């Protein structure tokens, strides 16, 4: 049985949405970060970083939301959340799957902290570049790979939901609004929001 370790009002939302989209049976294991449950020795065996989310699937244990998305989409191809390894779209899928933790999250931190980092040394370039590139990619729609929804939309959609809709750290744009509306219209997104609200 797949077990998803999560906490309300946290980055767990990405993996809650993933699991709801997947249609797979899974058990949610509340790991309440407000009480320090993520620092318990048994939990640290699953995710040594002491963060949520984390996932176990038999003998497999892993943390990091995008890695969990990659694992579920590849381990369970019947979910249709990833192009096949032989599909020409696979490269772009992987790029966008990791764009949220690799670019959106650092860009949000840069905006929040007002830290100036030379674009030549910041792995994400600049916050402006991240959101300009994403705006251009999403304008084509409806999903990041075109017609097919994938786990990459879960990581991108979660990142934008956090940055634009919930915390208003990034100014809205027409392409972001339209994309978020499509994400929010998905029944799995709606179920995940209800779960994440606690």
C-alpha positions as a printed NumPy array, in Angstrom:
array([[  0.   ,   0.   ,   0.   ],
       [  1.254,   3.461,  -0.913],
       [  1.495,   5.75 ,   2.103],
       [  1.656,   9.509,   1.686],
       [  3.032,  11.408,   4.67 ],
       [  1.556,  14.885,   4.671],
       [  0.648,  17.892,   6.767],
       [ -2.127,  20.474,   6.297],
       [ -1.245,  23.821,   4.723],
       [  2.136,  22.692,   3.424],
       [  3.936,  21.66 ,   0.246],
       [  2.138,  18.339,   0.696],
       [ -0.566,  19.774,  -1.55 ],
       [  1.421,  18.831,  -4.659],
       [  1.465,  15.157,  -3.72 ],
       [ -2.109,  15.13 ,  -2.443],
       [ -3.163,  16.431,  -5.869],
       [ -0.903,  13.854,  -7.548],
       [ -2.388,  10.94 ,  -5.639],
       [ -5.935,  12.138,  -6.216],
       [ -5.197,  12.449,  -9.968],
       [ -3.561,   9.029, -10.06 ],
       [ -6.637,   7.096,  -9.022],
       [ -4.376,   4.766,  -7.036],
       [ -5.334,   3.485,  -3.615],
       [ -3.222,   5.174,  -0.956],
       [ -3.174,   5.855,   2.741],
       [ -2.695,   9.388,   4.038],
       [ -0.498,   9.512,   7.144],
       [ -0.842,  12.814,   8.961],
       [  2.581,  14.143,   9.906],
       [  1.686,  17.33 ,  11.716],
       [  4.617,  19.718,  11.295],
       [  3.056,  22.111,  13.831],
       [  3.82 ,  19.524,  16.532],
       [  7.273,  18.566,  15.188],
       [  6.119,  15.122,  14.018],
       [  8.441,  15.394,  10.999],
       [ 11.467,  15.245,  13.341],
       [ 10.479,  11.927,  14.947],
       [ 13.155,   9.223,  14.475],
       [ 10.783,   6.899,  12.589],
       [  9.86 ,   9.672,  10.168],
       [ 13.49 ,  10.657,   9.622],
       [ 14.109,   7.098,   8.397],
       [ 11.659,   7.84 ,   5.59 ],
       [ 12.794,  11.403,   4.884],
       [ 16.079,  12.391,   6.564],
       [ 15.365,  16.052,   5.719],
       [ 12.481,  15.997,   8.192],
       [ 10.093,  17.638,   5.725],
       [  6.754,  16.77 ,   4.198],
       [  5.709,  15.301,   1.906],
       [  7.216,  11.825,   1.866],
       [  5.997,   8.574,   0.407],
       [  6.502,   4.874,   0.955],
       [  5.512,   2.169,  -1.494],
       [  6.542,  -1.231,  -0.235],
       [ 10.318,  -1.05 ,   0.235],
       [ 10.577,   2.314,  -1.537],
       [ 10.795,   5.489,   0.554],
       [ 11.359,   8.976,  -0.775],
       [ 10.807,  12.655,  -0.108],
       [ 10.634,  15.764,  -2.325],
       [  7.348,  16.504,  -4.069],
       [  8.653,  16.493,  -7.65 ],
       [ 10.535,  13.23 ,  -7.053],
       [  7.339,  11.683,  -5.693],
       [  5.5  ,  12.891,  -8.808],
       [  8.178,  11.347, -11.046],
       [  8.123,   8.089,  -9.112],
       [  4.34 ,   7.605,  -9.184],
       [  4.014,   8.604, -12.852],
       [  6.759,   6.172, -13.92 ],
       [  6.068,   3.32 , -11.501],
       [  2.37 ,   3.334, -12.372],
       [  2.127,   4.114, -16.113],
       [ -1.585,   3.273, -16.059],
       [ -2.087,   6.685, -14.403],
       [ -1.118,   8.307, -17.731],
       [  0.651,  11.102, -15.847],
       [  3.867,  10.953, -17.894],
       [  4.852,  10.423, -21.517],
       [  6.609,   7.114, -22.126],
       [ 10.408,   7.104, -22.072],
       [ 10.346,   6.658, -25.872],
       [  7.908,   9.562, -26.415],
       [  9.592,  12.635, -27.989],
       [  7.798,  14.836, -25.41 ],
       [  9.589,  13.072, -22.545],
       [ 12.469,  15.567, -22.442],
       [ 10.188,  18.589, -22.158],
       [  8.072,  16.75 , -19.609],
       [ 11.101,  16.203, -17.365],
       [ 12.196,  19.819, -17.799],
       [  8.798,  21.123, -16.686],
       [  8.357,  18.489, -13.969],
       [ 11.399,  19.898, -12.175],
       [ 10.858,  23.546, -13.142],
       [  8.826,  24.223, -10.007],
       [ 11.427,  23.15 ,  -7.416],
       [ 14.353,  24.228,  -9.604],
       [ 13.079,  27.616, -10.747],
       [  9.684,  28.684,  -9.357],
       [ 10.5  ,  28.053,  -5.683],
       [ 13.921,  29.798,  -5.799],
       [ 12.344,  32.709,  -7.7  ],
       [  9.666,  33.041,  -5.   ],
       [ 12.357,  33.051,  -2.307],
       [ 14.267,  35.681,  -4.259],
       [ 11.138,  37.868,  -4.446],
       [ 10.249,  37.322,  -0.78 ],
       [ 13.735,  38.02 ,   0.583],
       [ 14.563,  40.732,  -1.972],
       [ 17.993,  39.138,  -2.404],
       [ 19.873,  40.343,  -5.459],
       [ 21.733,  37.484,  -7.133],
       [ 23.595,  37.864, -10.42 ],
       [ 21.645,  36.054, -13.123],
       [ 24.851,  34.4  , -14.263],
       [ 25.261,  32.605, -10.93 ],
       [ 21.617,  31.91 ,  -9.999],
       [ 20.587,  28.507, -11.351],
       [ 17.115,  29.925, -12.119],
       [ 18.468,  33.071, -13.819],
       [ 16.132,  35.645, -12.279],
       [ 12.606,  35.739, -10.942],
       [ 11.513,  37.851, -13.913],
       [ 13.003,  35.351, -16.352],
       [ 11.34 ,  32.382, -14.619],
       [  7.866,  33.881, -14.84 ],
       [  8.371,  35.255, -18.366],
       [  9.429,  31.795, -19.603],
       [  6.517,  30.154, -17.809],
       [  4.065,  32.748, -19.155],
       [  5.209,  32.032, -22.702],
       [  4.961,  28.257, -22.223],
       [  1.491,  28.379, -20.658],
       [  0.071,  30.756, -23.277],
       [  0.008,  27.84 , -25.737],
       [ -2.08 ,  25.61 , -23.417],
       [ -4.171,  24.069, -22.334],
       [ -1.46 ,  22.136, -20.446],
       [  2.319,  22.45 , -20.28 ],
       [  2.718,  19.672, -22.898],
       [ -0.234,  20.817, -24.99 ],
       [ -3.38 ,  18.698, -24.953],
       [ -2.202,  16.126, -22.401],
       [ -2.298,  16.771, -18.656],
       [  0.738,  15.302, -16.845],
       [  2.531,  15.229, -13.515],
       [  4.453,  18.274, -14.77 ],
       [  1.188,  20.22 , -14.611],
       [  0.836,  19.154, -10.997],
       [  4.227,  20.606, -10.038],
       [  3.797,  23.744, -12.177],
       [  0.171,  24.229, -11.127],
       [  1.023,  23.801,  -7.451],
       [  3.881,  26.278,  -7.733],
       [  1.713,  28.881,  -9.418],
       [ -1.169,  28.251,  -7.031],
       [  1.193,  29.023,  -4.15 ],
       [  2.945,  32.004,  -5.778],
       [  0.063,  33.731,  -7.547],
       [ -3.246,  32.676,  -6.01 ],
       [ -2.618,  31.925,  -2.341],
       [  0.221,  34.258,  -1.367],
       [  0.094,  36.798,  -4.205],
       [  3.886,  36.975,  -4.299],
       [  3.933,  36.994,  -8.093],
       [  1.753,  39.354, -10.133],
       [ -0.997,  37.606, -12.015],
       [ -0.954,  37.367, -15.807],
       [ -3.715,  36.283, -18.201],
       [ -1.954,  33.001, -19.048],
       [ -1.444,  32.23 , -15.335],
       [ -5.086,  32.995, -14.523],
       [ -6.386,  30.792, -17.348],
       [ -4.038,  27.927, -16.463],
       [ -4.873,  28.084, -12.754],
       [ -8.582,  28.121, -13.589],
       [ -8.122,  24.909, -15.607],
       [ -6.154,  23.33 , -12.744],
       [ -8.729,  24.36 , -10.148],
       [-11.556,  22.945, -12.272],
       [-10.074,  19.452, -12.025],
       [-11.962,  17.301,  -9.494],
       [ -8.662,  15.898,  -8.145],
       [ -7.393,  19.438,  -7.425],
       [-10.631,  20.208,  -5.585],
       [-10.404,  17.033,  -3.507],
       [ -6.755,  17.779,  -2.662],
       [ -7.652,  21.311,  -1.544],
       [-10.288,  19.944,   0.827],
       [ -7.812,  17.46 ,   2.279],
       [ -5.02 ,  20.062,   2.56 ],
       [ -7.28 ,  22.485,   4.397],
       [ -7.289,  19.98 ,   7.257]])
